Amino acid sequence: MFTTGSKLFVGATALSTVGAIVFAASVGGPTGILGTIGLITVAIAFAFLAGINFFTRDGNVSAMEPGAEVNSAAAQPPVGRSMWPMVTAVGIGGIAVGAVSKPVVFKVSVIIVLAAAVEWMIQGWSERASSDRAYNDGLRKRLLHPLEFPILASVIAAVFIYSFSRIMLTIDKDAGRWVFIIIGAIITAVGFVFAAKRGMSKGTAGGIIAVGALALVGVGVASAVSGQRPIEEHPHINTAVCLGTASAEEIEEVDAKASQTVAAKSNVLANVYLAEDEHLFALNGGIGNVEYQEITVPRSTDVHVLFHNDSPEPRRLTVHLGTFPAADGTAGSELADCTTAVEAGGEAFLTFRLDKSQAASSTPYRLTVPGVEGQEIKLLVP
Amino acid sequence: MDRSDKTMTTLGDMPSPRRRWTRAALVGLGLVLAGCAKDAPQDYFQPKGPNAEKIDNLQRPVFYIAGIVGVIVLGAVGYIVFKFKDRGQDIPEQSHGNPKLEIALTILPAIILAGIAVPTVITVFELDKKDDTECIINVTGQQWWWEYDYATGSCGGVEIAEPIVTSGELVIPTDTPVLLRITSRDVIHSYWIPALNGKRDAVPGRLHTLRMQADEAGLYTGQCTEFCGLSHARMRQAAVALEPADFQTWVDNQLEPYAAPEADSLAAEGEGTFIANCSKCHQVNGIANSDGSPVLSDPDLYVVSGVAPNLTNLLTRTAIAGWTFDILTEECRTTLWETRGAGFGELYLQGVTPECFDEVALREWLRNPTGMKPMFADATNLESTGGKYRGMPNLNLTEDQIDQLIAFLIERK
């Protein structure tokens, strides 16, 4: 009653259905729901295919048809060799290796096996689609080229980009500038040659491009193997520096080399000025020129203030982030963050976040300028 | 019935062309009239503040021009479709290109767009002016409610001695330009009170400003207008404008010291229940433990956004849970929403009176919050958020505990 093809899909339907039931019963939450929906969808798709195969009797020709033994697709000899069994085997091997080594190997191997399975199935189907070999080949191309070309192009582009990135991370920063200027110039020159030499054979052009591509990938692999160039670690601003308890050498090094990353695009909660007479005050945006000695800060969110040092000395702005008991119940020490030392007339952003109400801290939240006594701006965190 | 009778009956059932047109016109009229709904508090064609008026002054002429152009285009298309539809006639002579017409159809829209661009640019710059504001309020969005904290200092002549934290209802003085400093603690939200101004995105790590001013005392509703997750549709808000004297009363009331419930009362039991179950996330200012130490909430340990609504004066507000569920009776709510100008302040400052208190939503919220509002608050499934909630979890309170909490909360005003 059931044809061979429909039996395959009936079995796949049953397997998917059982899988869906087992998955639904064993995995809860959103993952379980999504997985179950996916498996049910697969089961429905297989059932649909089983129905089609059953209805068309696997597309078999009638035994009564004259000449079918010779002309039918099924009667044609197998076409050429296929690389997909080998690719599938490599993928399965990769899955085994990946299962005991790195997850990325496992994932890539699964993708290889799935891709090979699709290619293999479609090749097998298309080779028997008709008795006309050229038509069958065209059929395969029409089905798979819209998938193969974009995927292949993406993979090639990814390999090139990855190779470029490895090279850039390996070579010296200054040398890199010249290397890529030269490479860019060579590519442009080759492009001009191609444009000028209209009669150049495809083989010559392809050879030049292949050599270039291989050189790029080869150098990229070599760069990846040799590893990144040493990247200088800059000292970070820390509480001791902000509170002025660090050594003079450390403070000097931090100010000279600390990262100057700023949130320049973020609007500021307030502009904080250290005036020429070393009077510290804040201006809130939109409230004219009213000087504030306290700023209300929303809790649990990053806020930014812009420090303007109008005093004659280099100064830093320090935010005192409170004192909280340590995890073991003992009294904790005060937390702080700060800008680097800002030259006279200079500006610097300070980004900070206060998660607790001020009532939770045993020391007040405030902004101060180390070295300037008696000046502070209170930070109110309701 | 013979065949001819049957045929006549069938033809009689078919509406005549005139009848069909009448029906279509009635349906169209119904749709148009639906736009005139009386109960449409978020109608941006009814500005109640100077910024909203500027937007309205721009959008009306643009709307009319666009409407006229739309009618002309649709009319022309309709005319062409009916006039030249295929009736089996010969295909007319084919031509290609009409330079005069094409130039005219390029220049005319360009002139219209240039004409619209001038007032648009002027309005954009006018709306951006904030240097005249007299009050600062930090507006912070999180899934799925808005928090307001009032900066200390003068707010339209009213002195705010300590920061005030509230949620849902933004209370502002009338005729006072207020500066909203808008940000977010989790994902992007958008703050919008259509009667008072346009929208402003609330973006984590950024501080956006918006000038808000109301001409008349009243309650103006709005809602989050940037999709922000499960309960985006239930992230609502309101701006409440009070006369300056009423605003002063509101500020004074918000800063009143905590009044502990009467000893041995149900509310006193509720205070204990609150400390035991709710105070990890919710703050009631001034509440203390039995040893006198202050009860301080730590929502940053339990909630993704790092905060939960401050409940110090919960019953001065008229809705809960992202201003989604009313705690006023239908009658009191309607009266409050429809009152404008004189009399509104007195009505609003009463807070939720016992006569107006509808405890159904509050009770149900305490019983099963996730059942009322979709949230990511299943205690058994918080792996992706590092064990923190998005929204309020079900605390599995008993009915007695709920009674106690309601008795406690109803005094928070």
Interface residues (C-beta under 8 A of the other chain):
Chain A: G28 G29 P30 A263 K265 S266 N267 V268 L269 N284 G285 G286 I287 G288 V290 Y292 E294 I295 T296 V297 P298 R299 S300 T301 D302 V303 H304 D355 K356 S357 A359 A360 L380 V381 P382
Chain B: K130 D131 D132 T133 E134 I136 N138 T140 E147 D149 Y150 A151 T152 G153 E162 P163 I164 V165 L179 R181 T183 S184 R185 P204 G205 R206 L207 H208 T209 R211 Q283 P294 L296 S297 D298 P299 D300 S305 G306 V307 N310 N381
